[in-house]
Amino acid sequence: MIADYYNIIRELKHIDQNKLKDETAFFKKINRLKRIVFLSNKRYLARAQNIPPLQYPPQLPISSKRHEIIDSIKKHQVTIITGETGSGKTTQIPKMCLAAGLGLRGMIGLTQPRRIAATSIAQRIAAECGEECGKSIAYKIRFEEKTSAEPLIKVMTDGILLAETVKDRDLLAYDTIIVDEAHERSLNIDFILGYLRTLLTKRKDLKVIITSATIDTAKFSEAFDNAPVIKVSGRMYPVEVRYRPVDPIKEEKGETTYIDEAVACVESLQRERRYEDILIFMPTEQDIRETCGLLDKRCTGLVLPLYARLSGSQQRLIFNAASEQKIIVATNIAETSLTIPGIKYVIDAGLARILEYNPRSQTTGLPIKPISLSSAEQRKGRCGRVQNGICIRLYSQEEFSQKPLYTPPEIMRSNLAGV
């Protein structure tokens, strides 16, 4: 095991530097190290025997690239993988790491920006491996953990991995770290990437994989010594995009809002007898409550809210099968990593609360702002995963083309005084 290896090396250096005159003490230390080697080897062999059968769904675009990805992981310390939403990156790459011989001397760590994504992905990988979550595949989020004595893959929020660096500075519990959704460039993700970049020079046995659907590959590759980039093309099902901008004159007069337009879209779909599940993106918790209230009054179906402050049990309701149409109203918590079964329609208000620091007034705010092009594409990617999809955007095609490619990194719009 990696942690044992580094501990043994440190102990041997200590013995060599402090020549022990007492032979009894010397042999006692050597015998203790031999015992550690024996137990470590035993753990390694037990972990190798517990690798579940690895299968790759042929319908996922990433499955056709698995040999190239496995080969790159074996040959390079850092690999960058990019591909469209729905290509299967998040669930298949950890299994490819196991196929490359990783996950035996230490765990394969997979980071996610949100709690609901971490838990649902762990359960999905476990199901594909034919076992219950909490055995070979574990997860850990704030206030909740499901694991075993020897997990091979550990899915966690990026904040959990950062917290672990306090006690395990060299991350010796891991032989591989997969940083998913790197395009989000939150403070946590940037800190992890910076930490790993420094750690890689010290730990030559650590593998790092950076993945995202909408990533600036050239910048990331350059930051990690021109690491190889693998692009996974193709998606599972086509998505039709419709533009239905809110009338600016009516909006200015207070006659309509993006909430009214979103509800009108649902009514229109139901009039056309389209009763597959719908995902609506709203910028704030208050907007979600208002939208849910209008949908309950004017539309049929099961209306479910989804935002960060909801409890884990309430958030997981969106994954439960329902006998009627599900209409999920969410903030950008549902923008990445989540595959909600049955979603055919996405209604995108094109807005989100984005953290901003004003150095002049020295205040931090969360104003509602238009999303970036990459965020719009991520939202579109929530449908078209299990069937053909339709994405209705509540803004014009001209507005879409004028959006910035990426949201500015959080580190560029935050007050770092308290970091």
NUKOLDO-35207 format. One record per residue (C-alpha): residue number from 1; x, y, z; residue in one letter. Coordinates in steps of 0.02 Angstrom, whole numbers, plus 50000, padded with zeros to 5 digits. Layout:
+------+-------+-------+-------+------+
! resi !     u !     v !     w ! resn !
+------+-------+-------+-------+------+
!  NUM !     X !     Y !     Z !    A !
...
+------+-------+-------+-------+------+
This chain:
+------+-------+-------+-------+------+
! resi !     u !     v !     w ! resn !
+------+-------+-------+-------+------+
!    1 ! 50000 ! 50000 ! 50000 !    M !
!    2 ! 50060 ! 50177 ! 49961 !    I !
!    3 ! 50045 ! 50243 ! 50139 !    A !
!    4 ! 50145 ! 50093 ! 50205 !    D !
!    5 ! 50278 ! 50114 ! 50070 !    Y !
!    6 ! 50313 ! 50295 ! 50118 !    Y !
!    7 ! 50310 ! 50255 ! 50304 !    N !
!    8 ! 50435 ! 50112 ! 50279 !    I !
!    9 ! 50552 ! 50223 ! 50175 !    I !
!   10 ! 50545 ! 50356 ! 50311 !    R !
!   11 ! 50582 ! 50228 ! 50448 !    E !
!   12 ! 50730 ! 50154 ! 50352 !    L !
!   13 ! 50804 ! 50328 ! 50326 !    K !
!   14 ! 50783 ! 50361 ! 50512 !    H !
!   15 ! 50871 ! 50196 ! 50555 !    I !
!   16 ! 51012 ! 50235 ! 50433 !    D !
!   17 ! 51038 ! 50412 ! 50499 !    Q !
!   18 ! 51035 ! 50359 ! 50682 !    N !
!   19 ! 51149 ! 50208 ! 50684 !    K !
!   20 ! 51079 ! 50098 ! 50820 !    L !
!   21 ! 51217 ! 50027 ! 50931 !    K !
!   22 ! 51091 ! 49917 ! 51020 !    D !
!   23 ! 51071 ! 49766 ! 50904 !    E !
!   24 ! 50914 ! 49710 ! 50995 !    T !
!   25 ! 50827 ! 49876 ! 50962 !    A !
!   26 ! 50888 ! 49872 ! 50780 !    F !
!   27 ! 50818 ! 49698 ! 50744 !    F !
!   28 ! 50658 ! 49741 ! 50837 !    K !
!   29 ! 50629 ! 49888 ! 50718 !    K !
!   30 ! 50673 ! 49784 ! 50564 !    I !
!   31 ! 50554 ! 49645 ! 50617 !    N !
!   32 ! 50416 ! 49773 ! 50644 !    R !
!   33 ! 50444 ! 49839 ! 50467 !    L !
!   34 ! 50440 ! 49662 ! 50398 !    K !
!   35 ! 50273 ! 49638 ! 50484 !    R !
!   36 ! 50207 ! 49799 ! 50405 !    I !
!   37 ! 50265 ! 49738 ! 50232 !    V !
!   38 ! 50179 ! 49569 ! 50258 !    F !
!   39 ! 50013 ! 49647 ! 50312 !    L !
!   40 ! 50022 ! 49779 ! 50174 !    S !
!   41 ! 50050 ! 49645 ! 50042 !    N !
!   42 ! 49905 ! 49545 ! 50114 !    K !
!   43 ! 49791 ! 49698 ! 50100 !    R !
!   44 ! 49848 ! 49727 ! 49920 !    Y !
!   45 ! 49807 ! 49548 ! 49868 !    L !
!   46 ! 49638 ! 49554 ! 49956 !    A !
!   47 ! 49595 ! 49716 ! 49865 !    R !
!   48 ! 49647 ! 49639 ! 49698 !    A !
!   49 ! 49529 ! 49491 ! 49728 !    Q !
!   50 ! 49384 ! 49608 ! 49771 !    N !
!   51 ! 49385 ! 49702 ! 49605 !    I !
!   52 ! 49206 ! 49686 ! 49538 !    P !
!   53 ! 49172 ! 49633 ! 49357 !    P !
!   54 ! 49198 ! 49785 ! 49246 !    L !
!   55 ! 49074 ! 49814 ! 49106 !    Q !
!   56 ! 49057 ! 49965 ! 48994 !    Y !
!   57 ! 48885 ! 50002 ! 48920 !    P !
!   58 ! 48912 ! 49996 ! 48730 !    P !
!   59 ! 48786 ! 50136 ! 48700 !    Q !
!   60 ! 48897 ! 50262 ! 48793 !    L !
!   61 ! 49015 ! 50356 ! 48674 !    P !
!   62 ! 49160 ! 50345 ! 48799 !    I !
!   63 ! 49156 ! 50154 ! 48794 !    S !
!   64 ! 49231 ! 50154 ! 48619 !    S !
!   65 ! 49379 ! 50256 ! 48685 !    K !
!   66 ! 49415 ! 50148 ! 48837 !    R !
!   67 ! 49574 ! 50067 ! 48768 !    H !
!   68 ! 49648 ! 50239 ! 48723 !    E !
!   69 ! 49601 ! 50308 ! 48895 !    I !
!   70 ! 49670 ! 50158 ! 48991 !    I !
!   71 ! 49832 ! 50166 ! 48890 !    D !
!   72 ! 49851 ! 50354 ! 48925 !    S !
!   73 ! 49818 ! 50329 ! 49112 !    I !
!   74 ! 49955 ! 50195 ! 49119 !    K !
!   75 ! 50083 ! 50301 ! 49023 !    K !
!   76 ! 50054 ! 50476 ! 49093 !    H !
!   77 ! 50042 ! 50551 ! 49266 !    Q !
!   78 ! 49905 ! 50674 ! 49211 !    V !
!   79 ! 49768 ! 50645 ! 49082 !    T !
!   80 ! 49636 ! 50770 ! 49028 !    I !
!   81 ! 49472 ! 50701 ! 48961 !    I !
!   82 ! 49336 ! 50806 ! 48882 !    T !
!   83 ! 49174 ! 50755 ! 48799 !    G !
!   84 ! 48993 ! 50804 ! 48777 !    E !
!   85 ! 48869 ! 50787 ! 48919 !    T !
!   86 ! 48795 ! 50613 ! 48922 !    G !
!   87 ! 48950 ! 50529 ! 48850 !    S !
!   88 ! 48976 ! 50430 ! 49013 !    G !
!   89 ! 49137 ! 50511 ! 49076 !    K !
!   90 ! 49091 ! 50523 ! 49260 !    T !
!   91 ! 49034 ! 50343 ! 49284 !    T !
!   92 ! 49153 ! 50251 ! 49166 !    Q !
!   93 ! 49323 ! 50332 ! 49200 !    I !
!   94 ! 49339 ! 50263 ! 49380 !    P !
!   95 ! 49309 ! 50088 ! 49310 !    K !
!   96 ! 49440 ! 50118 ! 49176 !    M !
!   97 ! 49562 ! 50165 ! 49314 !    C !
!   98 ! 49529 ! 49996 ! 49396 !    L !
!   99 ! 49559 ! 49912 ! 49227 !    A !
!  100 ! 49726 ! 50007 ! 49215 !    A !
!  101 ! 49782 ! 49924 ! 49378 !    G !
!  102 ! 49746 ! 50072 ! 49491 !    L !
!  103 ! 49645 ! 50073 ! 49652 !    G !
!  104 ! 49746 ! 49932 ! 49732 !    L !
!  105 ! 49888 ! 50023 ! 49824 !    R !
!  106 ! 49768 ! 50164 ! 49868 !    G !
!  107 ! 49592 ! 50221 ! 49829 !    M !
!  108 ! 49531 ! 50302 ! 49669 !    I !
!  109 ! 49459 ! 50470 ! 49726 !    G !
!  110 ! 49324 ! 50552 ! 49620 !    L !
!  111 ! 49276 ! 50731 ! 49667 !    T !
!  112 ! 49108 ! 50812 ! 49629 !    Q !
!  113 ! 49055 ! 50993 ! 49658 !    P !
!  114 ! 48886 ! 50946 ! 49736 !    R !
!  115 ! 48824 ! 50822 ! 49868 !    R !
!  116 ! 48679 ! 50753 ! 49766 !    I !
!  117 ! 48796 ! 50717 ! 49621 !    A !
!  118 ! 48921 ! 50625 ! 49732 !    A !
!  119 ! 48790 ! 50509 ! 49808 !    T !
!  120 ! 48697 ! 50472 ! 49646 !    S !
!  121 ! 48858 ! 50438 ! 49549 !    I !
!  122 ! 48923 ! 50318 ! 49683 !    A !
!  123 ! 48758 ! 50224 ! 49678 !    Q !
!  124 ! 48761 ! 50218 ! 49488 !    R !
!  125 ! 48940 ! 50150 ! 49478 !    I !
!  126 ! 48899 ! 50020 ! 49612 !    A !
!  127 ! 48744 ! 49965 ! 49517 !    A !
!  128 ! 48845 ! 49946 ! 49356 !    E !
!  129 ! 48971 ! 49840 ! 49453 !    C !
!  130 ! 48830 ! 49729 ! 49517 !    G !
!  131 ! 48846 ! 49770 ! 49701 !    E !
!  132 ! 48774 ! 49881 ! 49836 !    E !
!  133 ! 48845 ! 50054 ! 49864 !    C !
!  134 ! 48962 ! 50057 ! 50014 !    G !
!  135 ! 49068 ! 49903 ! 49972 !    K !
!  136 ! 49196 ! 49927 ! 49832 !    S !
!  137 ! 49119 ! 50096 ! 49789 !    I !
!  138 ! 49100 ! 50217 ! 49934 !    A !
!  139 ! 49046 ! 50397 ! 49951 !    Y !
!  140 ! 49075 ! 50535 ! 50077 !    K !
!  141 ! 48987 ! 50702 ! 50089 !    I !
!  142 ! 48962 ! 50824 ! 50232 !    R !
!  143 ! 48870 ! 50736 ! 50375 !    F !
!  144 ! 48852 ! 50573 ! 50277 !    E !
!  145 ! 48966 ! 50429 ! 50230 !    E !
!  146 ! 48937 ! 50255 ! 50159 !    K !
!  147 ! 49094 ! 50149 ! 50151 !    T !
!  148 ! 49179 ! 49985 ! 50196 !    S !
!  149 ! 49348 ! 49937 ! 50269 !    A !
!  150 ! 49429 ! 49927 ! 50096 !    E !
!  151 ! 49338 ! 50032 ! 49963 !    P !
!  152 ! 49419 ! 50039 ! 49790 !    L !
!  153 ! 49330 ! 50196 ! 49728 !    I !
!  154 ! 49279 ! 50342 ! 49839 !    K !
!  155 ! 49162 ! 50476 ! 49772 !    V !
!  156 ! 49161 ! 50637 ! 49873 !    M !
!  157 ! 49130 ! 50823 ! 49863 !    T !
!  158 ! 49283 ! 50929 ! 49825 !    D !
!  159 ! 49269 ! 51007 ! 49999 !    G !
!  160 ! 49292 ! 50835 ! 50080 !    I !
!  161 ! 49455 ! 50805 ! 49983 !    L !
!  162 ! 49520 ! 50977 ! 50033 !    L !
!  163 ! 49480 ! 50940 ! 50216 !    A !
!  164 ! 49577 ! 50776 ! 50203 !    E !
!  165 ! 49735 ! 50869 ! 50152 !    T !
!  166 ! 49745 ! 50937 ! 50331 !    V !
!  167 ! 49783 ! 50764 ! 50404 !    K !
!  168 ! 49848 ! 50675 ! 50248 !    D !
!  169 ! 49955 ! 50810 ! 50167 !    R !
!  170 ! 50022 ! 50695 ! 50031 !    D !
!  171 ! 49853 ! 50610 ! 50001 !    L !
!  172 ! 49933 ! 50440 ! 50033 !    L !
!  173 ! 49760 ! 50360 ! 50047 !    A !
!  174 ! 49744 ! 50381 ! 49858 !    Y !
!  175 ! 49838 ! 50319 ! 49706 !    D !
!  176 ! 49722 ! 50413 ! 49585 !    T !
!  177 ! 49624 ! 50576 ! 49595 !    I !
!  178 ! 49489 ! 50615 ! 49466 !    I !
!  179 ! 49434 ! 50798 ! 49467 !    V !
!  180 ! 49265 ! 50803 ! 49381 !    D !
!  181 ! 49174 ! 50957 ! 49317 !    E !
!  182 ! 49337 ! 51056 ! 49317 !    A !
!  183 ! 49258 ! 51188 ! 49205 !    H !
!  184 ! 49160 ! 51255 ! 49356 !    E !
!  185 ! 49321 ! 51332 ! 49424 !    R !
!  186 ! 49251 ! 51353 ! 49600 !    S !
!  187 ! 49372 ! 51400 ! 49739 !    L !
!  188 ! 49376 ! 51219 ! 49797 !    N !
!  189 ! 49414 ! 51151 ! 49622 !    I !
!  190 ! 49551 ! 51281 ! 49591 !    D !
!  191 ! 49630 ! 51246 ! 49762 !    F !
!  192 ! 49627 ! 51058 ! 49727 !    I !
!  193 ! 49705 ! 51081 ! 49554 !    L !
!  194 ! 49841 ! 51195 ! 49625 !    G !
!  195 ! 49874 ! 51075 ! 49769 !    Y !
!  196 ! 49886 ! 50925 ! 49653 !    L !
!  197 ! 50001 ! 51018 ! 49533 !    R !
!  198 ! 50124 ! 51045 ! 49676 !    T !
!  199 ! 50100 ! 50870 ! 49747 !    L !
!  200 ! 50136 ! 50784 ! 49580 !    L !
!  201 ! 50321 ! 50832 ! 49590 !    T !
!  202 ! 50334 ! 50747 ! 49759 !    K !
!  203 ! 50223 ! 50596 ! 49723 !    R !
!  204 ! 50274 ! 50523 ! 49556 !    K !
!  205 ! 50158 ! 50373 ! 49586 !    D !
!  206 ! 50000 ! 50481 ! 49595 !    L !
!  207 ! 49887 ! 50484 ! 49441 !    K !
!  208 ! 49776 ! 50635 ! 49408 !    V !
!  209 ! 49632 ! 50639 ! 49284 !    I !
!  210 ! 49541 ! 50802 ! 49246 !    I !
!  211 ! 49372 ! 50788 ! 49161 !    T !
!  212 ! 49231 ! 50900 ! 49102 !    S !
!  213 ! 49110 ! 50923 ! 48959 !    A !
!  214 ! 49154 ! 51106 ! 48928 !    T !
!  215 ! 49335 ! 51130 ! 48976 !    I !
!  216 ! 49470 ! 51244 ! 48905 !    D !
!  217 ! 49585 ! 51097 ! 48866 !    T !
!  218 ! 49734 ! 51201 ! 48806 !    A !
!  219 ! 49747 ! 51298 ! 48970 !    K !
!  220 ! 49731 ! 51143 ! 49078 !    F !
!  221 ! 49854 ! 51044 ! 48974 !    S !
!  222 ! 49981 ! 51186 ! 48983 !    E !
!  223 ! 49958 ! 51201 ! 49172 !    A !
!  224 ! 50001 ! 51016 ! 49193 !    F !
!  225 ! 50159 ! 51010 ! 49084 !    D !
!  226 ! 50069 ! 50980 ! 48919 !    N !
!  227 ! 49968 ! 50832 ! 48981 !    A !
!  228 ! 49883 ! 50729 ! 48845 !    P !
!  229 ! 49703 ! 50775 ! 48800 !    V !
!  230 ! 49575 ! 50643 ! 48749 !    I !
!  231 ! 49415 ! 50706 ! 48668 !    K !
!  232 ! 49261 ! 50596 ! 48672 !    V !
!  233 ! 49144 ! 50646 ! 48531 !    S !
!  234 ! 48962 ! 50605 ! 48509 !    G !
!  235 ! 48813 ! 50598 ! 48625 !    R !
!  236 ! 48679 ! 50468 ! 48653 !    M !
!  237 ! 48525 ! 50557 ! 48584 !    Y !
!  238 ! 48495 ! 50718 ! 48485 !    P !
!  239 ! 48423 ! 50874 ! 48570 !    V !
!  240 ! 48315 ! 51000 ! 48479 !    E !
!  241 ! 48341 ! 51180 ! 48538 !    V !
!  242 ! 48196 ! 51303 ! 48538 !    R !
!  243 ! 48214 ! 51488 ! 48578 !    Y !
!  244 ! 48066 ! 51572 ! 48665 !    R !
!  245 ! 48128 ! 51740 ! 48732 !    P !
!  246 ! 48028 ! 51835 ! 48862 !    V !
!  247 ! 47946 ! 51990 ! 48784 !    D !
!  248 ! 48053 ! 52135 ! 48852 !    P !
!  249 ! 47910 ! 52263 ! 48838 !    I !
!  250 ! 47788 ! 52153 ! 48936 !    K !
!  251 ! 47926 ! 52113 ! 49061 !    E !
!  252 ! 47962 ! 52297 ! 49087 !    E !
!  253 ! 47778 ! 52332 ! 49117 !    K !
!  254 ! 47770 ! 52191 ! 49242 !    G !
!  255 ! 47646 ! 52092 ! 49136 !    E !
!  256 ! 47757 ! 51938 ! 49126 !    T !
!  257 ! 47916 ! 51863 ! 49199 !    T !
!  258 ! 48031 ! 51717 ! 49158 !    Y !
!  259 ! 47932 ! 51618 ! 49289 !    I !
!  260 ! 47769 ! 51648 ! 49194 !    D !
!  261 ! 47853 ! 51601 ! 49029 !    E !
!  262 ! 47923 ! 51439 ! 49103 !    A !
!  263 ! 47749 ! 51388 ! 49166 !    V !
!  264 ! 47675 ! 51435 ! 48996 !    A !
!  265 ! 47802 ! 51319 ! 48913 !    C !
!  266 ! 47745 ! 51174 ! 49024 !    V !
!  267 ! 47563 ! 51213 ! 48983 !    E !
!  268 ! 47606 ! 51215 ! 48797 !    S !
!  269 ! 47695 ! 51046 ! 48808 !    L !
!  270 ! 47549 ! 50969 ! 48901 !    Q !
!  271 ! 47425 ! 51037 ! 48772 !    R !
!  272 ! 47531 ! 50946 ! 48640 !    E !
!  273 ! 47509 ! 50788 ! 48747 !    R !
!  274 ! 47694 ! 50782 ! 48789 !    R !
!  275 ! 47694 ! 50701 ! 48961 !    Y !
!  276 ! 47876 ! 50649 ! 48980 !    E !
!  277 ! 47974 ! 50724 ! 49126 !    D !
!  278 ! 48027 ! 50907 ! 49126 !    I !
!  279 ! 48174 ! 50996 ! 49209 !    L !
!  280 ! 48159 ! 51185 ! 49234 !    I !
!  281 ! 48310 ! 51293 ! 49281 !    F !
!  282 ! 48275 ! 51443 ! 49393 !    M !
!  283 ! 48404 ! 51561 ! 49473 !    P !
!  284 ! 48341 ! 51570 ! 49653 !    T !
!  285 ! 48254 ! 51469 ! 49789 !    E !
!  286 ! 48113 ! 51599 ! 49794 !    Q !
!  287 ! 48088 ! 51581 ! 49605 !    D !
!  288 ! 48078 ! 51391 ! 49626 !    I !
!  289 ! 47943 ! 51406 ! 49760 !    R !
!  290 ! 47844 ! 51528 ! 49653 !    E !
!  291 ! 47860 ! 51419 ! 49499 !    T !
!  292 ! 47808 ! 51263 ! 49595 !    C !
!  293 ! 47655 ! 51355 ! 49662 !    G !
!  294 ! 47599 ! 51408 ! 49486 !    L !
!  295 ! 47631 ! 51234 ! 49414 !    L !
!  296 ! 47525 ! 51153 ! 49551 !    D !
!  297 ! 47381 ! 51270 ! 49507 !    K !
!  298 ! 47393 ! 51269 ! 49317 !    R !
!  299 ! 47472 ! 51103 ! 49265 !    C !
!  300 ! 47457 ! 50917 ! 49301 !    T !
!  301 ! 47599 ! 50806 ! 49362 !    G !
!  302 ! 47713 ! 50785 ! 49512 !    L !
!  303 ! 47805 ! 50950 ! 49547 !    V !
!  304 ! 47972 ! 50932 ! 49638 !    L !
!  305 ! 48090 ! 51072 ! 49694 !    P !
!  306 ! 48280 ! 51048 ! 49695 !    L !
!  307 ! 48403 ! 51167 ! 49777 !    Y !
!  308 ! 48556 ! 51155 ! 49889 !    A !
!  309 ! 48469 ! 51190 ! 50056 !    R !
!  310 ! 48350 ! 51043 ! 50038 !    L !
!  311 ! 48393 ! 50889 ! 50142 !    S !
!  312 ! 48473 ! 50740 ! 50055 !    G !
!  313 ! 48313 ! 50636 ! 50070 !    S !
!  314 ! 48210 ! 50774 ! 49988 !    Q !
!  315 ! 48338 ! 50797 ! 49849 !    Q !
!  316 ! 48338 ! 50611 ! 49811 !    R !
!  317 ! 48150 ! 50614 ! 49776 !    L !
!  318 ! 48191 ! 50670 ! 49597 !    I !
!  319 ! 48265 ! 50497 ! 49561 !    F !
!  320 ! 48112 ! 50400 ! 49620 !    N !
!  321 ! 47998 ! 50324 ! 49489 !    A !
!  322 ! 47827 ! 50408 ! 49476 !    A !
!  323 ! 47662 ! 50354 ! 49398 !    S !
!  324 ! 47636 ! 50530 ! 49329 !    E !
!  325 ! 47740 ! 50661 ! 49239 !    Q !
!  326 ! 47880 ! 50735 ! 49347 !    K !
!  327 ! 47913 ! 50921 ! 49335 !    I !
!  328 ! 48076 ! 50963 ! 49426 !    I !
!  329 ! 48114 ! 51146 ! 49461 !    V !
!  330 ! 48299 ! 51169 ! 49506 !    A !
!  331 ! 48439 ! 51294 ! 49528 !    T !
!  332 ! 48606 ! 51262 ! 49441 !    N !
!  333 ! 48631 ! 51119 ! 49567 !    I !
!  334 ! 48559 ! 51009 ! 49427 !    A !
!  335 ! 48673 ! 51082 ! 49294 !    E !
!  336 ! 48814 ! 50956 ! 49302 !    T !
!  337 ! 48843 ! 50770 ! 49334 !    S !
!  338 ! 48661 ! 50725 ! 49364 !    L !
!  339 ! 48568 ! 50605 ! 49251 !    T !
!  340 ! 48387 ! 50613 ! 49307 !    I !
!  341 ! 48295 ! 50465 ! 49228 !    P !
!  342 ! 48158 ! 50508 ! 49105 !    G !
!  343 ! 48201 ! 50692 ! 49074 !    I !
!  344 ! 48150 ! 50736 ! 48896 !    K !
!  345 ! 48121 ! 50924 ! 48910 !    Y !
!  346 ! 48232 ! 51060 ! 48984 !    V !
!  347 ! 48167 ! 51237 ! 49007 !    I !
!  348 ! 48312 ! 51357 ! 49038 !    D !
!  349 ! 48281 ! 51532 ! 49108 !    A !
!  350 ! 48463 ! 51571 ! 49066 !    G !
!  351 ! 48497 ! 51648 ! 49237 !    L !
!  352 ! 48591 ! 51600 ! 49395 !    A !
!  353 ! 48649 ! 51677 ! 49558 !    R !
!  354 ! 48836 ! 51710 ! 49534 !    I !
!  355 ! 48950 ! 51757 ! 49679 !    L !
!  356 ! 49029 ! 51928 ! 49657 !    E !
!  357 ! 49145 ! 52035 ! 49765 !    Y !
!  358 ! 49141 ! 52223 ! 49749 !    N !
!  359 ! 49313 ! 52289 ! 49804 !    P !
!  360 ! 49250 ! 52469 ! 49808 !    R !
!  361 ! 49114 ! 52436 ! 49938 !    S !
!  362 ! 49206 ! 52282 ! 50006 !    Q !
!  363 ! 49047 ! 52180 ! 50000 !    T !
!  364 ! 49007 ! 52009 ! 49928 !    T !
!  365 ! 48842 ! 51982 ! 49839 !    G !
!  366 ! 48747 ! 51849 ! 49742 !    L !
!  367 ! 48665 ! 51947 ! 49601 !    P !
!  368 ! 48558 ! 51860 ! 49469 !    I !
!  369 ! 48656 ! 51861 ! 49306 !    K !
!  370 ! 48646 ! 51780 ! 49134 !    P !
!  371 ! 48738 ! 51614 ! 49125 !    I !
!  372 ! 48887 ! 51577 ! 49011 !    S !
!  373 ! 48881 ! 51479 ! 48850 !    L !
!  374 ! 48961 ! 51326 ! 48931 !    S !
!  375 ! 48829 ! 51328 ! 49070 !    S !
!  376 ! 48690 ! 51339 ! 48939 !    A !
!  377 ! 48764 ! 51187 ! 48851 !    E !
!  378 ! 48775 ! 51093 ! 49016 !    Q !
!  379 ! 48591 ! 51129 ! 49048 !    R !
!  380 ! 48544 ! 51071 ! 48874 !    K !
!  381 ! 48640 ! 50910 ! 48910 !    G !
!  382 ! 48522 ! 50863 ! 49052 !    R !
!  383 ! 48402 ! 50796 ! 48920 !    C !
!  384 ! 48447 ! 50684 ! 48774 !    G !
!  385 ! 48529 ! 50559 ! 48889 !    R !
!  386 ! 48399 ! 50421 ! 48887 !    V !
!  387 ! 48293 ! 50479 ! 48738 !    Q !
!  388 ! 48280 ! 50619 ! 48610 !    N !
!  389 ! 48261 ! 50786 ! 48699 !    G !
!  390 ! 48197 ! 50964 ! 48679 !    I !
!  391 ! 48281 ! 51114 ! 48762 !    C !
!  392 ! 48176 ! 51273 ! 48772 !    I !
!  393 ! 48279 ! 51429 ! 48807 !    R !
!  394 ! 48190 ! 51582 ! 48875 !    L !
!  395 ! 48307 ! 51699 ! 48781 !    Y !
!  396 ! 48346 ! 51733 ! 48598 !    S !
!  397 ! 48473 ! 51647 ! 48488 !    Q !
!  398 ! 48562 ! 51815 ! 48472 !    E !
!  399 ! 48578 ! 51826 ! 48663 !    E !
!  400 ! 48646 ! 51648 ! 48663 !    F !
!  401 ! 48780 ! 51688 ! 48534 !    S !
!  402 ! 48835 ! 51843 ! 48634 !    Q !
!  403 ! 48861 ! 51748 ! 48798 !    K !
!  404 ! 49040 ! 51729 ! 48862 !    P !
!  405 ! 49113 ! 51557 ! 48833 !    L !
!  406 ! 49146 ! 51522 ! 49018 !    Y !
!  407 ! 49092 ! 51592 ! 49186 !    T !
!  408 ! 49241 ! 51687 ! 49262 !    P !
!  409 ! 49330 ! 51576 ! 49392 !    P !
!  410 ! 49266 ! 51603 ! 49569 !    E !
!  411 ! 49442 ! 51649 ! 49626 !    I !
!  412 ! 49433 ! 51801 ! 49510 !    M !
!  413 ! 49269 ! 51866 ! 49587 !    R !
!  414 ! 49291 ! 51823 ! 49771 !    S !
!  415 ! 49360 ! 51910 ! 49924 !    N !
!  416 ! 49514 ! 51804 ! 49966 !    L !
!  417 ! 49553 ! 51893 ! 50130 !    A !
!  418 ! 49475 ! 51755 ! 50232 !    G !
!  419 ! 49549 ! 51609 ! 50134 !    V !
+------+-------+-------+-------+------+
